[in-house]
């Protein structure tokens, strides 16, 4: 059981960390004044920025879950 959690945790961690790096490099919207001019007064954000924030949070949560699984496999 310990090995299964270790392998699953390491797989989740590596995949999520790779996806997090991909999101930070490729999905980050370009900084332009158009985003600030158009979307500053609305509650909703720019669709590109919203997608970037969503995937950034999802992949970071995956990294955290992978680290917790690795920690639990070492402790127990």
mmCIF file of the N, C-alpha and C atoms, coordinates in Angstrom:
data_MODEL
# 
_entry.id   MODEL 
# 
loop_
_atom_site.group_PDB 
_atom_site.id 
_atom_site.type_symbol 
_atom_site.label_atom_id 
_atom_site.label_alt_id 
_atom_site.label_comp_id 
_atom_site.label_asym_id 
_atom_site.label_entity_id 
_atom_site.label_seq_id 
_atom_site.pdbx_PDB_ins_code 
_atom_site.Cartn_x 
_atom_site.Cartn_y 
_atom_site.Cartn_z 
_atom_site.occupancy 
_atom_site.B_iso_or_equiv 
_atom_site.pdbx_formal_charge 
_atom_site.auth_seq_id 
_atom_site.auth_comp_id 
_atom_site.auth_asym_id 
_atom_site.auth_atom_id 
_atom_site.pdbx_PDB_model_num 
ATOM 1   N N  . UNK A 1 1  ? 0.821   -1.194 0.000   1.00 0.00 ? 1  UNK A N  1 
ATOM 2   C CA . UNK A 1 1  ? 0.000   0.000  0.000   1.00 0.00 ? 1  UNK A CA 1 
ATOM 3   C C  . UNK A 1 1  ? 0.865   1.258  0.000   1.00 0.00 ? 1  UNK A C  1 
ATOM 4   N N  . UNK A 1 2  ? 1.952   1.188  0.747   1.00 0.00 ? 2  UNK A N  1 
ATOM 5   C CA . UNK A 1 2  ? 2.844   2.341  0.835   1.00 0.00 ? 2  UNK A CA 1 
ATOM 6   C C  . UNK A 1 2  ? 3.466   2.667  -0.527  1.00 0.00 ? 2  UNK A C  1 
ATOM 7   N N  . UNK A 1 3  ? 3.852   1.620  -1.252  1.00 0.00 ? 3  UNK A N  1 
ATOM 8   C CA . UNK A 1 3  ? 4.449   1.836  -2.573  1.00 0.00 ? 3  UNK A CA 1 
ATOM 9   C C  . UNK A 1 3  ? 3.442   2.397  -3.574  1.00 0.00 ? 3  UNK A C  1 
ATOM 10  N N  . UNK A 1 4  ? 2.202   1.957  -3.469  1.00 0.00 ? 4  UNK A N  1 
ATOM 11  C CA . UNK A 1 4  ? 1.174   2.457  -4.385  1.00 0.00 ? 4  UNK A CA 1 
ATOM 12  C C  . UNK A 1 4  ? 0.961   3.952  -4.164  1.00 0.00 ? 4  UNK A C  1 
ATOM 13  N N  . UNK A 1 5  ? 0.879   4.360  -2.895  1.00 0.00 ? 5  UNK A N  1 
ATOM 14  C CA . UNK A 1 5  ? 0.710   5.789  -2.594  1.00 0.00 ? 5  UNK A CA 1 
ATOM 15  C C  . UNK A 1 5  ? 1.940   6.572  -3.039  1.00 0.00 ? 5  UNK A C  1 
ATOM 16  N N  . UNK A 1 6  ? 3.121   5.992  -2.863  1.00 0.00 ? 6  UNK A N  1 
ATOM 17  C CA . UNK A 1 6  ? 4.357   6.660  -3.278  1.00 0.00 ? 6  UNK A CA 1 
ATOM 18  C C  . UNK A 1 6  ? 4.394   6.861  -4.790  1.00 0.00 ? 6  UNK A C  1 
ATOM 19  N N  . UNK A 1 7  ? 4.079   5.811  -5.548  1.00 0.00 ? 7  UNK A N  1 
ATOM 20  C CA . UNK A 1 7  ? 4.097   5.930  -7.007  1.00 0.00 ? 7  UNK A CA 1 
ATOM 21  C C  . UNK A 1 7  ? 2.995   6.865  -7.511  1.00 0.00 ? 7  UNK A C  1 
ATOM 22  N N  . UNK A 1 8  ? 1.802   6.753  -6.927  1.00 0.00 ? 8  UNK A N  1 
ATOM 23  C CA . UNK A 1 8  ? 0.702   7.628  -7.348  1.00 0.00 ? 8  UNK A CA 1 
ATOM 24  C C  . UNK A 1 8  ? 1.012   9.084  -7.005  1.00 0.00 ? 8  UNK A C  1 
ATOM 25  N N  . UNK A 1 9  ? 1.547   9.316  -5.820  1.00 0.00 ? 9  UNK A N  1 
ATOM 26  C CA . UNK A 1 9  ? 1.890   10.679 -5.415  1.00 0.00 ? 9  UNK A CA 1 
ATOM 27  C C  . UNK A 1 9  ? 2.975   11.284 -6.275  1.00 0.00 ? 9  UNK A C  1 
ATOM 28  N N  . UNK A 1 10 ? 3.981   10.475 -6.601  1.00 0.00 ? 10 UNK A N  1 
ATOM 29  C CA . UNK A 1 10 ? 5.054   11.004 -7.447  1.00 0.00 ? 10 UNK A CA 1 
ATOM 30  C C  . UNK A 1 10 ? 4.554   11.278 -8.858  1.00 0.00 ? 10 UNK A C  1 
ATOM 31  N N  . UNK A 1 11 ? 3.668   10.418 -9.362  1.00 0.00 ? 11 UNK A N  1 
ATOM 32  C CA . UNK A 1 11 ? 3.105   10.646 -10.690 1.00 0.00 ? 11 UNK A CA 1 
ATOM 33  C C  . UNK A 1 11 ? 2.247   11.913 -10.711 1.00 0.00 ? 11 UNK A C  1 
ATOM 34  N N  . UNK A 1 12 ? 1.397   12.066 -9.701  1.00 0.00 ? 12 UNK A N  1 
ATOM 35  C CA . UNK A 1 12 ? 0.553   13.267 -9.620  1.00 0.00 ? 12 UNK A CA 1 
ATOM 36  C C  . UNK A 1 12 ? 1.420   14.513 -9.496  1.00 0.00 ? 12 UNK A C  1 
ATOM 37  N N  . UNK A 1 13 ? 2.457   14.437 -8.678  1.00 0.00 ? 13 UNK A N  1 
ATOM 38  C CA . UNK A 1 13 ? 3.330   15.591 -8.479  1.00 0.00 ? 13 UNK A CA 1 
ATOM 39  C C  . UNK A 1 13 ? 4.051   15.978 -9.768  1.00 0.00 ? 13 UNK A C  1 
ATOM 40  N N  . UNK A 1 14 ? 4.642   15.013 -10.449 1.00 0.00 ? 14 UNK A N  1 
ATOM 41  C CA . UNK A 1 14 ? 5.412   15.314 -11.664 1.00 0.00 ? 14 UNK A CA 1 
ATOM 42  C C  . UNK A 1 14 ? 4.502   15.851 -12.771 1.00 0.00 ? 14 UNK A C  1 
ATOM 43  N N  . UNK A 1 15 ? 3.359   15.221 -12.962 1.00 0.00 ? 15 UNK A N  1 
ATOM 44  C CA . UNK A 1 15 ? 2.444   15.672 -14.017 1.00 0.00 ? 15 UNK A CA 1 
ATOM 45  C C  . UNK A 1 15 ? 1.903   17.066 -13.701 1.00 0.00 ? 15 UNK A C  1 
ATOM 46  N N  . UNK A 1 16 ? 1.518   17.289 -12.453 1.00 0.00 ? 16 UNK A N  1 
ATOM 47  C CA . UNK A 1 16 ? 0.976   18.598 -12.080 1.00 0.00 ? 16 UNK A CA 1 
ATOM 48  C C  . UNK A 1 16 ? 2.034   19.691 -12.135 1.00 0.00 ? 16 UNK A C  1 
ATOM 49  N N  . UNK A 1 17 ? 3.247   19.377 -11.714 1.00 0.00 ? 17 UNK A N  1 
ATOM 50  C CA . UNK A 1 17 ? 4.320   20.375 -11.774 1.00 0.00 ? 17 UNK A CA 1 
ATOM 51  C C  . UNK A 1 17 ? 4.636   20.734 -13.225 1.00 0.00 ? 17 UNK A C  1 
ATOM 52  N N  . UNK A 1 18 ? 4.661   19.729 -14.095 1.00 0.00 ? 18 UNK A N  1 
ATOM 53  C CA . UNK A 1 18 ? 4.899   20.000 -15.518 1.00 0.00 ? 18 UNK A CA 1 
ATOM 54  C C  . UNK A 1 18 ? 3.771   20.842 -16.112 1.00 0.00 ? 18 UNK A C  1 
ATOM 55  N N  . UNK A 1 19 ? 2.544   20.501 -15.765 1.00 0.00 ? 19 UNK A N  1 
ATOM 56  C CA . UNK A 1 19 ? 1.405   21.269 -16.266 1.00 0.00 ? 19 UNK A CA 1 
ATOM 57  C C  . UNK A 1 19 ? 1.417   22.689 -15.713 1.00 0.00 ? 19 UNK A C  1 
ATOM 58  N N  . UNK A 1 20 ? 1.827   22.861 -14.462 1.00 0.00 ? 20 UNK A N  1 
ATOM 59  C CA . UNK A 1 20 ? 1.895   24.193 -13.857 1.00 0.00 ? 20 UNK A CA 1 
ATOM 60  C C  . UNK A 1 20 ? 2.914   25.064 -14.587 1.00 0.00 ? 20 UNK A C  1 
ATOM 61  N N  . UNK A 1 21 ? 4.061   24.485 -14.898 1.00 0.00 ? 21 UNK A N  1 
ATOM 62  C CA . UNK A 1 21 ? 5.081   25.228 -15.645 1.00 0.00 ? 21 UNK A CA 1 
ATOM 63  C C  . UNK A 1 21 ? 4.565   25.584 -17.038 1.00 0.00 ? 21 UNK A C  1 
ATOM 64  N N  . UNK A 1 22 ? 3.878   24.632 -17.687 1.00 0.00 ? 22 UNK A N  1 
ATOM 65  C CA . UNK A 1 22 ? 3.302   24.889 -19.007 1.00 0.00 ? 22 UNK A CA 1 
ATOM 66  C C  . UNK A 1 22 ? 2.296   26.038 -18.945 1.00 0.00 ? 22 UNK A C  1 
ATOM 67  N N  . UNK A 1 23 ? 1.432   26.019 -17.934 1.00 0.00 ? 23 UNK A N  1 
ATOM 68  C CA . UNK A 1 23 ? 0.428   27.077 -17.785 1.00 0.00 ? 23 UNK A CA 1 
ATOM 69  C C  . UNK A 1 23 ? 1.104   28.422 -17.583 1.00 0.00 ? 23 UNK A C  1 
ATOM 70  N N  . UNK A 1 24 ? 2.113   28.477 -16.737 1.00 0.00 ? 24 UNK A N  1 
ATOM 71  C CA . UNK A 1 24 ? 2.785   29.744 -16.451 1.00 0.00 ? 24 UNK A CA 1 
ATOM 72  C C  . UNK A 1 24 ? 3.516   30.294 -17.675 1.00 0.00 ? 24 UNK A C  1 
ATOM 73  N N  . UNK A 1 25 ? 3.996   29.415 -18.543 1.00 0.00 ? 25 UNK A N  1 
ATOM 74  C CA . UNK A 1 25 ? 4.746   29.873 -19.716 1.00 0.00 ? 25 UNK A CA 1 
ATOM 75  C C  . UNK A 1 25 ? 3.834   30.135 -20.913 1.00 0.00 ? 25 UNK A C  1 
ATOM 76  N N  . UNK A 1 26 ? 2.954   29.198 -21.232 1.00 0.00 ? 26 UNK A N  1 
ATOM 77  C CA . UNK A 1 26 ? 2.195   29.269 -22.479 1.00 0.00 ? 26 UNK A CA 1 
ATOM 78  C C  . UNK A 1 26 ? 0.839   29.961 -22.367 1.00 0.00 ? 26 UNK A C  1 
ATOM 79  N N  . UNK A 1 27 ? 0.142   29.800 -21.255 1.00 0.00 ? 27 UNK A N  1 
ATOM 80  C CA . UNK A 1 27 ? -1.213  30.348 -21.165 1.00 0.00 ? 27 UNK A CA 1 
ATOM 81  C C  . UNK A 1 27 ? -1.276  31.755 -20.597 1.00 0.00 ? 27 UNK A C  1 
ATOM 82  N N  . UNK A 1 28 ? -0.165  32.260 -20.110 1.00 0.00 ? 28 UNK A N  1 
ATOM 83  C CA . UNK A 1 28 ? -0.175  33.597 -19.523 1.00 0.00 ? 28 UNK A CA 1 
ATOM 84  C C  . UNK A 1 28 ? -0.511  34.620 -20.607 1.00 0.00 ? 28 UNK A C  1 
ATOM 85  N N  . UNK A 1 29 ? -1.579  35.411 -20.392 1.00 0.00 ? 29 UNK A N  1 
ATOM 86  C CA . UNK A 1 29 ? -1.951  36.390 -21.421 1.00 0.00 ? 29 UNK A CA 1 
ATOM 87  C C  . UNK A 1 29 ? -0.917  37.506 -21.515 1.00 0.00 ? 29 UNK A C  1 
ATOM 88  N N  . UNK A 1 30 ? -0.822  38.037 -22.693 1.00 0.00 ? 30 UNK A N  1 
ATOM 89  C CA . UNK A 1 30 ? 0.116   39.135 -22.929 1.00 0.00 ? 30 UNK A CA 1 
ATOM 90  C C  . UNK A 1 30 ? -0.370  40.374 -22.191 1.00 0.00 ? 30 UNK A C  1 
ATOM 91  N N  . UNK A 1 31 ? 0.558   41.102 -21.626 1.00 0.00 ? 31 UNK A N  1 
ATOM 92  C CA . UNK A 1 31 ? 0.201   42.335 -20.926 1.00 0.00 ? 31 UNK A CA 1 
ATOM 93  C C  . UNK A 1 31 ? -0.039  43.434 -21.958 1.00 0.00 ? 31 UNK A C  1 
ATOM 94  N N  . UNK A 1 32 ? -1.243  43.920 -21.970 1.00 0.00 ? 32 UNK A N  1 
ATOM 95  C CA . UNK A 1 32 ? -1.558  45.031 -22.867 1.00 0.00 ? 32 UNK A CA 1 
ATOM 96  C C  . UNK A 1 32 ? -2.505  45.980 -22.145 1.00 0.00 ? 32 UNK A C  1 
ATOM 97  N N  . UNK A 1 33 ? -2.517  47.190 -22.602 1.00 0.00 ? 33 UNK A N  1 
ATOM 98  C CA . UNK A 1 33 ? -3.396  48.173 -21.977 1.00 0.00 ? 33 UNK A CA 1 
ATOM 99  C C  . UNK A 1 33 ? -4.859  47.908 -22.326 1.00 0.00 ? 33 UNK A C  1 
ATOM 100 N N  . UNK A 1 34 ? -5.097  47.129 -23.379 1.00 0.00 ? 34 UNK A N  1 
ATOM 101 C CA . UNK A 1 34 ? -6.466  46.829 -23.772 1.00 0.00 ? 34 UNK A CA 1 
ATOM 102 C C  . UNK A 1 34 ? -7.195  46.058 -22.668 1.00 0.00 ? 34 UNK A C  1 
ATOM 103 N N  . UNK A 1 35 ? -6.507  45.127 -22.048 1.00 0.00 ? 35 UNK A N  1 
ATOM 104 C CA . UNK A 1 35 ? -7.125  44.350 -20.971 1.00 0.00 ? 35 UNK A CA 1 
ATOM 105 C C  . UNK A 1 35 ? -7.518  45.274 -19.828 1.00 0.00 ? 35 UNK A C  1 
ATOM 106 N N  . UNK A 1 36 ? -6.643  46.156 -19.451 1.00 0.00 ? 36 UNK A N  1 
ATOM 107 C CA . UNK A 1 36 ? -6.925  47.065 -18.343 1.00 0.00 ? 36 UNK A CA 1 
ATOM 108 C C  . UNK A 1 36 ? -7.988  48.093 -18.711 1.00 0.00 ? 36 UNK A C  1 
ATOM 109 N N  . UNK A 1 37 ? -7.995  48.559 -19.952 1.00 0.00 ? 37 UNK A N  1 
ATOM 110 C CA . UNK A 1 37 ? -8.962  49.573 -20.367 1.00 0.00 ? 37 UNK A CA 1 
ATOM 111 C C  . UNK A 1 37 ? -10.374 49.011 -20.475 1.00 0.00 ? 37 UNK A C  1 
ATOM 112 N N  . UNK A 1 38 ? -10.497 47.800 -20.978 1.00 0.00 ? 38 UNK A N  1 
ATOM 113 C CA . UNK A 1 38 ? -11.815 47.243 -21.241 1.00 0.00 ? 38 UNK A CA 1 
ATOM 114 C C  . UNK A 1 38 ? -12.416 46.597 -20.002 1.00 0.00 ? 38 UNK A C  1 
ATOM 115 N N  . UNK A 1 39 ? -11.626 45.886 -19.228 1.00 0.00 ? 39 UNK A N  1 
ATOM 116 C CA . UNK A 1 39 ? -12.176 45.042 -18.175 1.00 0.00 ? 39 UNK A CA 1 
ATOM 117 C C  . UNK A 1 39 ? -12.040 45.610 -16.767 1.00 0.00 ? 39 UNK A C  1 
ATOM 118 N N  . UNK A 1 40 ? -11.612 46.817 -16.627 1.00 0.00 ? 40 UNK A N  1 
ATOM 119 C CA . UNK A 1 40 ? -11.404 47.337 -15.276 1.00 0.00 ? 40 UNK A CA 1 
ATOM 120 C C  . UNK A 1 40 ? -12.698 47.622 -14.540 1.00 0.00 ? 40 UNK A C  1 
ATOM 121 N N  . UNK A 1 41 ? -13.783 47.917 -15.282 1.00 0.00 ? 41 UNK A N  1 
ATOM 122 C CA . UNK A 1 41 ? -15.024 48.309 -14.625 1.00 0.00 ? 41 UNK A CA 1 
ATOM 123 C C  . UNK A 1 41 ? -16.032 47.170 -14.505 1.00 0.00 ? 41 UNK A C  1 
ATOM 124 N N  . UNK A 1 42 ? -15.703 46.010 -15.024 1.00 0.00 ? 42 UNK A N  1 
ATOM 125 C CA . UNK A 1 42 ? -16.634 44.889 -14.977 1.00 0.00 ? 42 UNK A CA 1 
ATOM 126 C C  . UNK A 1 42 ? -16.226 43.913 -13.883 1.00 0.00 ? 42 UNK A C  1 
ATOM 127 N N  . UNK A 1 43 ? -17.225 43.185 -13.363 1.00 0.00 ? 43 UNK A N  1 
ATOM 128 C CA . UNK A 1 43 ? -16.921 42.170 -12.363 1.00 0.00 ? 43 UNK A CA 1 
ATOM 129 C C  . UNK A 1 43 ? -16.226 40.976 -12.998 1.00 0.00 ? 43 UNK A C  1 
ATOM 130 N N  . UNK A 1 44 ? -16.609 40.655 -14.209 1.00 0.00 ? 44 UNK A N  1 
ATOM 131 C CA . UNK A 1 44 ? -15.984 39.538 -14.901 1.00 0.00 ? 44 UNK A CA 1 
ATOM 132 C C  . UNK A 1 44 ? -14.630 39.985 -15.426 1.00 0.00 ? 44 UNK A C  1 
ATOM 133 N N  . UNK A 1 45 ? -13.717 39.058 -15.470 1.00 0.00 ? 45 UNK A N  1 
ATOM 134 C CA . UNK A 1 45 ? -12.387 39.398 -15.967 1.00 0.00 ? 45 UNK A CA 1 
ATOM 135 C C  . UNK A 1 45 ? -12.258 38.979 -17.425 1.00 0.00 ? 45 UNK A C  1 
ATOM 136 N N  . UNK A 1 46 ? -11.150 39.323 -17.988 1.00 0.00 ? 46 UNK A N  1 
ATOM 137 C CA . UNK A 1 46 ? -10.823 38.939 -19.348 1.00 0.00 ? 46 UNK A CA 1 
ATOM 138 C C  . UNK A 1 46 ? -10.892 37.413 -19.459 1.00 0.00 ? 46 UNK A C  1 
ATOM 139 N N  . UNK A 1 47 ? -11.508 36.862 -20.513 1.00 0.00 ? 47 UNK A N  1 
ATOM 140 C CA . UNK A 1 47 ? -11.616 35.404 -20.636 1.00 0.00 ? 47 UNK A CA 1 
ATOM 141 C C  . UNK A 1 47 ? -10.259 34.693 -20.646 1.00 0.00 ? 47 UNK A C  1 
ATOM 142 N N  . UNK A 1 48 ? -9.265  35.281 -21.286 1.00 0.00 ? 48 UNK A N  1 
ATOM 143 C CA . UNK A 1 48 ? -7.936  34.665 -21.292 1.00 0.00 ? 48 UNK A CA 1 
ATOM 144 C C  . UNK A 1 48 ? -7.329  34.659 -19.898 1.00 0.00 ? 48 UNK A C  1 
ATOM 145 N N  . UNK A 1 49 ? -7.498  35.754 -19.184 1.00 0.00 ? 49 UNK A N  1 
ATOM 146 C CA . UNK A 1 49 ? -6.975  35.848 -17.826 1.00 0.00 ? 49 UNK A CA 1 
ATOM 147 C C  . UNK A 1 49 ? -7.725  34.910 -16.882 1.00 0.00 ? 49 UNK A C  1 
ATOM 148 N N  . UNK A 1 50 ? -9.031  34.779 -17.073 1.00 0.00 ? 50 UNK A N  1 
ATOM 149 C CA . UNK A 1 50 ? -9.822  33.866 -16.241 1.00 0.00 ? 50 UNK A CA 1 
ATOM 150 C C  . UNK A 1 50 ? -9.398  32.420 -16.473 1.00 0.00 ? 50 UNK A C  1 
ATOM 151 N N  . UNK A 1 51 ? -9.151  32.049 -17.733 1.00 0.00 ? 51 UNK A N  1 
ATOM 152 C CA . UNK A 1 51 ? -8.699  30.693 -18.039 1.00 0.00 ? 51 UNK A CA 1 
ATOM 153 C C  . UNK A 1 51 ? -7.316  30.443 -17.446 1.00 0.00 ? 51 UNK A C  1 
ATOM 154 N N  . UNK A 1 52 ? -6.440  31.412 -17.559 1.00 0.00 ? 52 UNK A N  1 
ATOM 155 C CA . UNK A 1 52 ? -5.100  31.297 -16.982 1.00 0.00 ? 52 UNK A CA 1 
ATOM 156 C C  . UNK A 1 52 ? -5.169  31.109 -15.470 1.00 0.00 ? 52 UNK A C  1 
ATOM 157 N N  . UNK A 1 53 ? -5.997  31.906 -14.794 1.00 0.00 ? 53 UNK A N  1 
ATOM 158 C CA . UNK A 1 53 ? -6.128  31.789 -13.342 1.00 0.00 ? 53 UNK A CA 1 
ATOM 159 C C  . UNK A 1 53 ? -6.722  30.447 -12.937 1.00 0.00 ? 53 UNK A C  1 
ATOM 160 N N  . UNK A 1 54 ? -7.718  29.975 -13.692 1.00 0.00 ? 54 UNK A N  1 
ATOM 161 C CA . UNK A 1 54 ? -8.353  28.698 -13.379 1.00 0.00 ? 54 UNK A CA 1 
ATOM 162 C C  . UNK A 1 54 ? -7.358  27.549 -13.484 1.00 0.00 ? 54 UNK A C  1 
ATOM 163 N N  . UNK A 1 55 ? -6.634  27.479 -14.598 1.00 0.00 ? 55 UNK A N  1 
ATOM 164 C CA . UNK A 1 55 ? -5.688  26.381 -14.786 1.00 0.00 ? 55 UNK A CA 1 
ATOM 165 C C  . UNK A 1 55 ? -4.493  26.502 -13.861 1.00 0.00 ? 55 UNK A C  1 
ATOM 166 N N  . UNK A 1 56 ? -4.123  27.703 -13.505 1.00 0.00 ? 56 UNK A N  1 
ATOM 167 C CA . UNK A 1 56 ? -3.038  27.894 -12.550 1.00 0.00 ? 56 UNK A CA 1 
ATOM 168 C C  . UNK A 1 56 ? -3.429  27.335 -11.183 1.00 0.00 ? 56 UNK A C  1 
ATOM 169 N N  . UNK A 1 57 ? -4.654  27.613 -10.746 1.00 0.00 ? 57 UNK A N  1 
ATOM 170 C CA . UNK A 1 57 ? -5.126  27.084 -9.459  1.00 0.00 ? 57 UNK A CA 1 
ATOM 171 C C  . UNK A 1 57 ? -5.269  25.572 -9.487  1.00 0.00 ? 57 UNK A C  1 
ATOM 172 N N  . UNK A 1 58 ? -5.795  25.019 -10.591 1.00 0.00 ? 58 UNK A N  1 
ATOM 173 C CA . UNK A 1 58 ? -5.989  23.570 -10.691 1.00 0.00 ? 58 UNK A CA 1 
ATOM 174 C C  . UNK A 1 58 ? -4.653  22.841 -10.648 1.00 0.00 ? 58 UNK A C  1 
ATOM 175 N N  . UNK A 1 59 ? -3.688  23.308 -11.420 1.00 0.00 ? 59 UNK A N  1 
ATOM 176 C CA . UNK A 1 59 ? -2.397  22.619 -11.450 1.00 0.00 ? 59 UNK A CA 1 
ATOM 177 C C  . UNK A 1 59 ? -1.640  22.791 -10.143 1.00 0.00 ? 59 UNK A C  1 
ATOM 178 N N  . UNK A 1 60 ? -1.764  23.949 -9.496  1.00 0.00 ? 60 UNK A N  1 
ATOM 179 C CA . UNK A 1 60 ? -1.111  24.130 -8.203  1.00 0.00 ? 60 UNK A CA 1 
ATOM 180 C C  . UNK A 1 60 ? -1.732  23.217 -7.151  1.00 0.00 ? 60 UNK A C  1 
ATOM 181 N N  . UNK A 1 61 ? -3.050  23.052 -7.206  1.00 0.00 ? 61 UNK A N  1 
ATOM 182 C CA . UNK A 1 61 ? -3.715  22.121 -6.285  1.00 0.00 ? 61 UNK A CA 1 
ATOM 183 C C  . UNK A 1 61 ? -3.229  20.694 -6.525  1.00 0.00 ? 61 UNK A C  1 
ATOM 184 N N  . UNK A 1 62 ? -2.999  20.330 -7.780  1.00 0.00 ? 62 UNK A N  1 
ATOM 185 C CA . UNK A 1 62 ? -2.452  19.006 -8.082  1.00 0.00 ? 62 UNK A CA 1 
ATOM 186 C C  . UNK A 1 62 ? -1.065  18.817 -7.502  1.00 0.00 ? 62 UNK A C  1 
ATOM 187 N N  . UNK A 1 63 ? -0.247  19.855 -7.569  1.00 0.00 ? 63 UNK A N  1 
ATOM 188 C CA . UNK A 1 63 ? 1.094   19.794 -6.976  1.00 0.00 ? 63 UNK A CA 1 
ATOM 189 C C  . UNK A 1 63 ? 0.990   19.583 -5.469  1.00 0.00 ? 63 UNK A C  1 
ATOM 190 N N  . UNK A 1 64 ? 0.086   20.297 -4.831  1.00 0.00 ? 64 UNK A N  1 
ATOM 191 C CA . UNK A 1 64 ? -0.086  20.165 -3.378  1.00 0.00 ? 64 UNK A CA 1 
ATOM 192 C C  . UNK A 1 64 ? -0.585  18.769 -3.017  1.00 0.00 ? 64 UNK A C  1 
ATOM 193 N N  . UNK A 1 65 ? -1.543  18.244 -3.764  1.00 0.00 ? 65 UNK A N  1 
ATOM 194 C CA . UNK A 1 65 ? -2.056  16.896 -3.496  1.00 0.00 ? 65 UNK A CA 1 
ATOM 195 C C  . UNK A 1 65 ? -0.948  15.861 -3.673  1.00 0.00 ? 65 UNK A C  1 
ATOM 196 N N  . UNK A 1 66 ? -0.148  16.010 -4.717  1.00 0.00 ? 66 UNK A N  1 
ATOM 197 C CA . UNK A 1 66 ? 0.973   15.095 -4.918  1.00 0.00 ? 66 UNK A CA 1 
ATOM 198 C C  . UNK A 1 66 ? 1.971   15.146 -3.778  1.00 0.00 ? 66 UNK A C  1 
ATOM 199 N N  . UNK A 1 67 ? 2.265   16.336 -3.291  1.00 0.00 ? 67 UNK A N  1 
ATOM 200 C CA . UNK A 1 67 ? 3.200   16.466 -2.164  1.00 0.00 ? 67 UNK A CA 1 
ATOM 201 C C  . UNK A 1 67 ? 2.625   15.848 -0.893  1.00 0.00 ? 67 UNK A C  1 
ATOM 202 N N  . UNK A 1 68 ? 1.336   16.018 -0.664  1.00 0.00 ? 68 UNK A N  1 
ATOM 203 C CA . UNK A 1 68 ? 0.705   15.413 0.510   1.00 0.00 ? 68 UNK A CA 1 
ATOM 204 C C  . UNK A 1 68 ? 0.744   13.891 0.412   1.00 0.00 ? 68 UNK A C  1 
ATOM 205 N N  . UNK A 1 69 ? 0.486   13.356 -0.772  1.00 0.00 ? 69 UNK A N  1 
ATOM 206 C CA . UNK A 1 69 ? 0.552   11.902 -0.950  1.00 0.00 ? 69 UNK A CA 1 
ATOM 207 C C  . UNK A 1 69 ? 1.962   11.386 -0.713  1.00 0.00 ? 69 UNK A C  1 
ATOM 208 N N  . UNK A 1 70 ? 2.958   12.097 -1.204  1.00 0.00 ? 70 UNK A N  1 
ATOM 209 C CA . UNK A 1 70 ? 4.342   11.687 -0.962  1.00 0.00 ? 70 UNK A CA 1 
ATOM 210 C C  . UNK A 1 70 ? 4.679   11.743 0.523   1.00 0.00 ? 70 UNK A C  1 
ATOM 211 N N  . UNK A 1 71 ? 4.238   12.776 1.192   1.00 0.00 ? 71 UNK A N  1 
ATOM 212 C CA . UNK A 1 71 ? 4.485   12.902 2.628   1.00 0.00 ? 71 UNK A CA 1 
ATOM 213 C C  . UNK A 1 71 ? 3.822   11.766 3.396   1.00 0.00 ? 71 UNK A C  1 
ATOM 214 N N  . UNK A 1 72 ? 2.569   11.461 3.054   1.00 0.00 ? 72 UNK A N  1 
ATOM 215 C CA . UNK A 1 72 ? 1.864   10.388 3.754   1.00 0.00 ? 72 UNK A CA 1 
ATOM 216 C C  . UNK A 1 72 ? 2.493   9.027  3.495   1.00 0.00 ? 72 UNK A C  1 
ATOM 217 N N  . UNK A 1 73 ? 3.015   8.819  2.302   1.00 0.00 ? 73 UNK A N  1 
ATOM 218 C CA . UNK A 1 73 ? 3.657   7.531  2.023   1.00 0.00 ? 73 UNK A CA 1 
ATOM 219 C C  . UNK A 1 73 ? 4.958   7.376  2.794   1.00 0.00 ? 73 UNK A C  1 
ATOM 220 N N  . UNK A 1 74 ? 5.623   8.458  3.099   1.00 0.00 ? 74 UNK A N  1 
ATOM 221 C CA . UNK A 1 74 ? 6.869   8.385  3.870   1.00 0.00 ? 74 UNK A CA 1 
ATOM 222 C C  . UNK A 1 74 ? 6.571   8.228  5.359   1.00 0.00 ? 74 UNK A C  1 
ATOM 223 N N  . UNK A 1 75 ? 5.564   8.939  5.848   1.00 0.00 ? 75 UNK A N  1 
ATOM 224 C CA . UNK A 1 75 ? 5.263   8.934  7.281   1.00 0.00 ? 75 UNK A CA 1 
ATOM 225 C C  . UNK A 1 75 ? 4.613   7.625  7.724   1.00 0.00 ? 75 UNK A C  1 
ATOM 226 N N  . UNK A 1 76 ? 3.644   7.137  6.967   1.00 0.00 ? 76 UNK A N  1 
ATOM 227 C CA . UNK A 1 76 ? 2.909   5.941  7.403   1.00 0.00 ? 76 UNK A CA 1 
ATOM 228 C C  . UNK A 1 76 ? 3.420   4.708  6.763   1.00 0.00 ? 76 UNK A C  1 
# 
